[in-house]
Amino acid sequence: MSEKKYSKVQMIGLAISTTPGNMTSIAETSDDGSYLGFDDLQKDISMRIDFLKEAIKQAYEMRDKSSDVLKVFTIPEFFFRGNKGAYLGDNREIFNTHFDDLVYGFLAKKDFADWLFVLGTLLTSNTKADNNKEPAKSLAKVGDSLVSIYNWLHPTNSETMQNDSLRKNPSLSSLLKILDKKENVDSETACASEYLNSSEPSKDKDYLDFLSNTLNYCDSIADIDVYNCCYIVEGGTSKSQFFSVQKKYKSKEDFILRGPNDNYLQTTVRYPDIPEGSEIKKDPSDPYSIFNFHGINFGIEICLDHRCKRLVNAHEQQRGQLVDVQIVVSCGMAIRDESIAAVENGIVFNCDGEYALNKEDEKNGKHYHTMLKIVNRSAQIQPAVKKEEITYNVSLLYPGETYEIHVYPPLDLPNNR
């Protein structure tokens, strides 16, 4: 147990879209699009870090200046993943090599004493993606077919509806027959009349079930491990403490469904298993999610881990420790009351890179949000006290045109309320 140093915590979020470029949702379950970034790993990570430094400088000007307030700066999932969907190499080695100047140079400045940085996620694989080799070759074709079927069933214009090449594609025809559980389909024309532009929930559910079952099957035979890890770094010292947390549950929208042969795709990759047990970290670099920092118990969840109640389940099954501050870094998740694992009067914070919380923001092209709750009987979403919107020009790295710095008021830690 670390010594107690802080009486309050101030949550600060970098709200930015971290989805693929040109993203299209497939049945609101998976994604089509393209990864953004550069072929050169060093250039790609360096440019993302340079951008991150500028955002941190802006957040620094907006922070509470009291030394008894721990400033926690959080960014969304997938901030570091590159234009293949993951970087090739060992996760820890890439972090130690390419984040060295950030961690032991920029963040080590005395200005960032009393800061803790939750650096979204870094995606890596020790295996090069090669979708010309089995089983990836076959699984990649499944992704292509899943997107083609969805576009064929939900065309955006009449020209697509009349596309003879789609109607006569044998692979699409056979897969569509799998969807049609209730009646025999004798021809593509009959299939089209039954499904094309269908708005019946039962028909959409048929496709959703088919999509989900197919992706589950792909997960069971995929042989490319991808590590999706969040690094948490102490600021203000060259002897920085840092922790890493590995994502446990793979969402059906963590990767795109189709792309070039050297891309990591939803159908071809899996997350390595994490041994069951207590989520309390025994070592800073183990995959677990609860750690103590200066007397504050933190719990980190990455997107679907929160929906799947990773921290709640660990507490209930292992009689583990409830946390003071629960942080959810995500790309498509919000705080869920049934997944809260923080103590009474604890703090729950979410920084998301996929969608806005209200229709007005969505209408203005914002695909990100932050959320904060204090745990009590009538927990309500707490508003940020400062928001600064910044226009940026890093469209080769991230899909949006703006990002925001969200700064929340300093909050008493649970044992100080």
Secondary structure as UniProt FT lines:
FT   STRAND          8..15
FT   STRAND          21..26
FT   TURN            27..29
FT   STRAND          30..34
FT   HELIX           41..60
FT   TURN            61..62
FT   TURN            67..68
FT   STRAND          69..75
FT   TURN            77..78
FT   TURN            83..84
FT   STRAND          87..88
FT   HELIX           91..98
FT   HELIX           100..101
FT   HELIX           102..106
FT   TURN            107..108
FT   HELIX           110..112
FT   TURN            113..114
FT   STRAND          115..119
FT   STRAND          122..125
FT   TURN            131..132
FT   TURN            134..135
FT   HELIX           136..153
FT   HELIX           158..161
FT   HELIX           164..167
FT   HELIX           170..179
FT   HELIX           188..195
FT   TURN            196..197
FT   HELIX           201..221
FT   STRAND          224..225
FT   STRAND          227..234
FT   TURN            238..239
FT   STRAND          242..246
FT   TURN            252..253
FT   TURN            261..262
FT   TURN            266..268
FT   STRAND          269..270
FT   TURN            284..285
FT   STRAND          290..293
FT   TURN            294..295
FT   STRAND          296..302
FT   HELIX           304..307
FT   TURN            308..309
FT   HELIX           310..318
FT   STRAND          323..330
FT   HELIX           337..339
FT   STRAND          342..352
FT   HELIX           359..363
FT   TURN            364..365
FT   STRAND          369..374
FT   TURN            377..378
FT   STRAND          386..391
FT   TURN            395..397
FT   STRAND          402..407
FT   STRAND          411..412
FT   HELIX           414..416
//
